[in-house]
Every structure is written in C-alpha cells, then in structure tokens.
Amino acid sequence: MPERLTILQKAIYTFFVFFAAAATASMPQPAYVEGGHRSAAIAAWAEAMDASTVAFLDAQLHRLEQSFALEGVPGYAYAVVKDGVIVAMEGGGACSLSGGEPVTSSTLFRVASLSKGMTGVLAAYLQGQGAFSWADPLGRFWAEGKAALPQHIQDLTLQQLLSHTTGLPRHTFSNLLNMDRPYPLILGMLGQVPLSHEPGTFHNYQNVAFNLAADFMEGACQEPFGQLLQVQLFKPLGMATAGCGLSHYQKAREKAKPHQKRADGYVEAEVSPGYYEVPAAAGVNASIKDMANWLQAMMGSKPGVLSQQALQEVFSPIADIPIGERSLRHWPGITSAHYGLGWRLIDWQGTAVHTHSGYVDGFRAEIGFLPKEDIGIVVLSNGANHTVGAFVPAFLQGYLERFGPQS
C-alpha cells in the first residue's frame, strides 16, 4: 500500500486543488499537451466556445499536470467531454519508470472498479434486449458444475448484485482476492458467511459478490462475460483496445506498468492477478481513447448503441450510500448519495453527479460527469496517488461554482 501523505502535505495539496481554481480559472493558460501545444481537438472546440470556459479547462488541466508532478506519479492519461465532444485527451509520464515508453492516448491501463459501471451498462443493455428480467434470480442461470451456492445467494437478483445490496458484509472475501486466491475457490466459501442485512435493504460494497453478475449474464446468454462486453459494448462504441482479463493485458503491446509508492518514491511492481479473477468488478483494461468514447456514451452521445432507456436504468437510484462512507470523502457538502447499476449517484447541492472510482494494486482511476451541464472527465494512472481521487470532484465542483445556475 502507498505511504500516506503527512497532515501538512495533505492540507497543502487540498488547498492547491480545491482553492487555487478561484484565483486562476479566469486566466487563460495553455493546456498541457504532448508536443507542448494545444491539441487540434481543443483548438477546434475552443473556436466554438466562450473564452471563459476554455480558460477554465486550460487552467484545470494544467493544474492536474502540476499535481501529478508534485506526487511524482509515473504515468497518467485524461479525457474531458463537453456537449458530446471529446475536447481534451492526453497522456503524460511514462508507462514504466524502468525504461518504458511515454504514455499516449493508446496506452492500456487497468481501470479497476470503473469496470463495475461497464457491467451495469451491459446488464441494462441485455435486459432491454430481452435476455432476462430484472426479477430473475441468480439461481435460474447458475451453470451446472460451478460451486454450490446457498439458497439466499441463489435468490439474489441482478439489480441486487449490481447495487451491492446482497445482504453480505462489506467487502466479503476481498481479502482473498488480495491474496490472489482463485474465484471458484472463493465462491465455494460464500455459504459460510452469515448475512449482515436482509438482501435488497442495505448497500455494502463488494467485489466477489459483484462478480456474480458476470455469472448471471453468462448463464443467461451462454457466452463468456468478456465476449459479451466486446460484442455488445466495446466494438460498437469504438473502444478498439479495451478488453477484459490478465491475458488481454499481458498481450497488449502498449501498456502502463503498475507502480507502488515507497518512502523514496515509486517503483515498478508486478501485475497482481487477484482482481482479474472478478472481471465484472475490476477486470477491464482500456486506454484513455477507449475511456473517452465510454464517457461520451454514458453522457448520451451514442444513442445508436445505448438507448436512453438503458442509461436511465443504469443511473436510477437503487440503494442509499451513507454520507460518511469513505468513497464520498472528496465530495464536501453533498445532499445525498445513492448507488445505481455500478455507478455512484451523488446529489451535490441540487446538482446530479454520476461517478465512480477505481483502484487495484498499482493503478488508480476515476470518472465523473454532470448530466445536466453535459461535462465529464475520466483520469487513469499507473501508481497509487491522491491526485486522481481529489481532482475529479474538484474539477466538477469548480465547473459548477463558475458556470452553474448560482454562479
């Protein structure tokens, strides 16, 4: 695990990210881009938008670069979508500190728990195609030969799996994934775990139990989960390098390597296979180019692939998230928070925010967008850090404070 910043460092960093925007957002600064000039995408977009919005974007993305440099993060990539257009998409740093190539828009990263949102969208798409009903229990599609499940697990619905309302204790057997235990072995132990809540009544975040959604869809469609993602989502959305699983990552020619933070800085680490055992929860690999296309789709710009009805299913609140939960720590002053199908749904002082974070050993990712304001951002990195988790909320909150209805 990465070392923690000192209290003073965290205070300085928080001030830098959250409050420096007020002083610089109105000052046009060149966006950090490969080659030292504004990208063609930003330039084309800037011609059609007001100068204050362009200045805000340039200042914020420059600040993101500075924050990554401050922490010494090895490599990163980000994309911003506004009004259906990819207005910024850049890579920076290195794939590896041990002599790797520079990160580009095509570099593959592990997106960790951003995979959960993809699983939720796939489920909504397949349900809309009639592959199954939301009322169907897991047991209906449980394949013969798999580990026997207790009846209360077989009775779970797909929505309960995707919203973390299984009734199981929080992070049931995530510790075994950390120890690289195989998924089939872990499944055989679920019957030993007493429920902490009645299914469907309480949000307790999961990884192992969330992956039962992949088993559900595989049984219903008689196709491997990774193939369902490829055929139904990734290819139609133009996510050319996205894929699922350890083998997909290992075969990629251009990929970011994981890094761990030590007392003297980051060092390259081995790829941990544990969370690849649960692809629905944390097994997707993608480039920032893939994720920019994904963000466009989530914001409604790909209606030929994902209908408004499917997106409405995904982003409808199912379970309350306690305001004090750690995943919400970078969202001060939120009114309420819920979980949909693989997404966190935040009400931030009357404004809807759809977001999720992701972390697996040596990789950190974050995605978030404002549906009404039609702006979103996704950030990937190949080292545990504080920048990603703090910046995405600050970026969206900063946009609202500057351009929102009460600004």
N, C-alpha and C positions, 0 to 999 in steps of 0.2 A: 504494500500500500504506500502511496506517496506520503512524504512528510507533510505535516501541517504547517501553514504559514504562522508566524508569530502573531500575537494580537495586534501589535503595531503595524506589521506588514499588511494584515487583513484590513485594518482601518484605513491605511493609506490607499490600498487598492480599491476598497469600496468607495472612498471619496473620489478617486480618479475616475472610476467607471460611471458612477451614478450622478455626480455633481459637475464634473468638468464639461458635460454637454451644454449646460446653460451658458457657459462662457464662450464656447466655440462653435455651437451649432450654426450660427448665422455667418460664420467666417468661411468663405469658400476655400477648401483645401484640396489638393489633388488626391484622388483615391489611390491607395496603394495597389498597383497592378504589376504584373510581370512585365518587365521591359521598361518600367519607370514612366508609363504614360497611361492615361485613362483608356480603358478598353473601348472597342468600337460599340459594344452593346450599351455601355454607359453613355458614350457620346451621342449615340442616336436617340436614346431615351431622354437625355438632358435637353436636346433641342426642342422637345415637345412638352417639357415640364417647367414649372416655375423655378426661379433661381434659388429660392429658399429651401425647397425640397431637395434639389441637387446638392446644395451646400450641406444640408443635414446629413445626407447619405455619405458624402465625401468625408465629412468630419468624423462620423461614427465609424466608418470602415478604417480610416486612418488610426483611430483610437483602438480599434480591435487589434490591428497590427502591432501597435505600441505595447499593448497589454500582453500579447503573445511573446514579444521580445523581452518584456520585463520578467516574465516567468521562465524564459528560455525554452519554450515548447518546441520540440524538434520540427514538426511539420503540421500543416493545417490547410483547410480549404473552406471557403464560404460562398454562399449564393444568396442574393436578395431578389425577390419577386415583387413587383408593384404593378397593379392594374393588369394582371395576367402576363406581364412581360418580365423575362429574366434581365434585370437591369445591372446586375453585378455577379460575376462568377470568377473567382480567382483561387489560385493555390499559392502557398508560400512555405518556406522552410524546406526541409529535406525528408525524403522517405525513410532514411536511416542516418543516424549520426556516425555510423561506421562506414561511410563512403557511399551512401545511397544517392540516387538521382534526386533532383528537385521535385517537389510536389507540383503537379499540374492539375488541370480540371479533369483529367482522365485517371488520376491515381486512385486506386482502390483502397478504401478504408473499411474497417468493421464499424457498422452503425449501431451495434449493441441493441438497446431496448427501443430504438426507433423502429426495429423490426416489429414490435407489437402493433404499432399503427398500421403497418402493411398487412399484418394478419387480420386485423379488424376490418380493413377495407376489402380484403379478399373474401372474408366471410359475408359481408354485406352484398358484394357483387354476386357471389354464388347463390345466396339466399334469394336474391332478386331474379336469378335465372331458374329458380325452382329446384335447386339441388337438394334442399332440405327446408324445414320450417324452423323458426326460432323456438318453437315449443318442443322440438325433438330432443330427447335425452341422449347423452353421450353413449349409453349402452346400446342404443339402436344401431350404431355404426361401429361398435368396437370389434375389431378384427379377431378372428379365431387365431390362437397361437400367441397372442400378446398376454402380458401379465394379467392375472385375475384382479379385478377391481372390486372393492366393497360396493354394496348397493347404493350407498349415499353418494359415491363418486359417479357411478353409472347414471344416476338420476340427474346429474348436473346438465344444464342447458348450455348451448354455445355462448349465449349472452352472459351467463354467469361466469363462464371460463374467461371470456374476453374483458370482463369488467372487474375481475378479481373479487368476486362475491361468492366464492366456492364454499365458504364456511371454514376453510382450513386456516391455521395460524399463519401469520405473516411470514413470507419467505420460507415456506415449508421446503426443506431439503435443498435450498440454495447453497447451503454449506457443502453439500455433497458435490454439487456442480463445481464449486471452488476447488474441490479435491479431485476433479476430473473423473468422477465416477460415471459409468455409462447409464444412460437414460433408462433402458429396460430394467436394470438392477434397481434403480430408484423407484420406478413405478411399482415394483413388487413390494415396496415398503410403505406405500401410501395407506394401506389398510391398518397400519399400526398407529396412525396419527388421529387422535380424537379431535372432533370439530371444536373450534372456539366460538363459532356463531352458527346460527341457522343459515343454510345456503340462501343467497339472494338478499341478505339483510345488512351485510357489513363489508366494506372494502378493505381487504388485506392483500397487499401486493404480493404477487407470485411470479416465479419463473417456471418451475417444474409443472405446476398445475396449469399455468397458462398454455404450455405446450400441448396439453390435451386437446386444445383447439385444432392443432395440426392433425392429430389422430382422428378427430371427429371429421374433418374435411376430407382426409384421405379415405376414410371408410365410406363416406357419402358419395364421393366422386370416383373412387377406385383409381386414383392417381397419386403419385408422390407429392408431398406438400411443395417441395422445391419446384417441381414441374408446373404445379398449379400457379404458383407465383409468376413463373416465367411466361407461361402461355396467356394467362388471364390479365396480368398487370404489367410486368416489366417490358415485354416486347411491344404491346400496344401503346405504352406510354413513352417509348423511345429510350428506355433505360438500358442501353446496349451492353454495359459492362456489369450490371447488377446481377447478383446471384446469391446462392444460399449454400452454406456449409464450409467446412475446413478444406475440402478438396478444391472447391472453387477458388478459395483464397490462395491456396498453395500454387495453383496453376496460373494465376494471373501474372502477366509479365511486368506490369507496373502496379506496385502496391506499396503502401506505407507499412513500415515495421512498427511493432509495439515498443514502447519505451516506459521504463519505470523511473520515478524520481527518487534519487538518493540525496544524501546530505551534501554531496559535491556536484549535484546536477543530474541530468537524465542519462540513462544508459539503455542500450538496446536490450530487449528481453525476448524470450522465446514466446511463440504464439501459444496461448493457453487453449486447449481443445474443449474444456468443460462446457462452456455455454454454446458451443456448436452442437452439443447434444440436444439442445432445445431450440431448434431453428425458428419456431414461431415466436419465441420470446426474445431471442438475441442472436440469431444465426445469419442475418443478411449482411452481405458485403456490397458496397456501392461507391462510386465516385461522386464528386460534387456535381458533375454534369448530370448523372443519374438523379441525384437528390434535388437538383433544381427542377428537373422535369416532374419529379414526385411532388414537390411543393406546388408547382403550377396546378397539378391535378387535384391536390387537396383543396386548393382555393377556387376550384370550379372551372378551370380553363381547359379541361379535357372532357367535355360532355359526350364526345363520341365514344369514349371508353368507360367513363364513370358517370352515371346518371345523377341528377340532383337528389333523387330518392335514395340512392345508395349512400351518398355523402350525408344526407340527413340522418340515416340510420346510424352511421358511424359517430356523428357529432351530437347525438341526442343523449342527454344525461341519464345514466343508469344508477350510479352509486355516488353517495356523498363522500368526499375526501375530507377528513378532519383538517381544519385550517392549520393546526400545529404540525402537520406532517412535514418531515424533512424535505421532501421533494418540492415544497412550496416556499422554502426559506428565502428565495430571491424575489418573491412577489409581495412586497410590503403593502398593506392596506387593501388586500383583496376582500371582496364581499362574500364570495362563496367559491367552492371548488367541487367539481364532480369528475367522474370517470365515465367515458363512453365506451366505444369498442376499440381499445388500445390507445386511447388519447386522453389526456387531461384537459378538462374544460373549465376554464377559470373565468369568473366574473370579476373584473378588476375595475371597481368603482363605476359599474354600469356598462363597461365595455367587455365584449366577449373575446376571449383569447383561447386558441387551440394550440396545445403544446405538448411536448414530451422530451424527456432527457434520456441519455444512454451512456452506460459505462460498462466496459469489460476490461479485463487486465490490459493496460497499455493503450487504451483508446477511449476517447470522450467525444460525445456528440450531443447536439441539441437542435430542436426545430420548434418554430412557433410562428403563428400568424394571427392577424386581426381580420376576421371575415368582413366586417362592415367597411373598414378602412382599406381593405384589399392590399395589404402589405405583409410580407413574411420573410423570414430568414432561416437558413439552416447552416450550421457550422460543424465541421468534422476536425478531429485532431488525433495525433498518434502519441499522446502522452497524457497521463492524468494531470489535470490542472484546474485552477479556479476560474480562469478567464471565461471558458465556454459557458458554464452554468450561470455566471453573473452577467455576461454581456447580452445574451439573447433577451432576457427580461428587461434589461436596461435599455436596449435598442427599441423595443416595442413601447415601453413606457415613455421613453424620450420622444418617440414619434407622437404619441397621444398628447403629451404635455405641450408639444409645439404646434401640432396641427389638428388636435381633437376639437370637439364642439365647444369646449370651455376654454380653449387656449386664447 
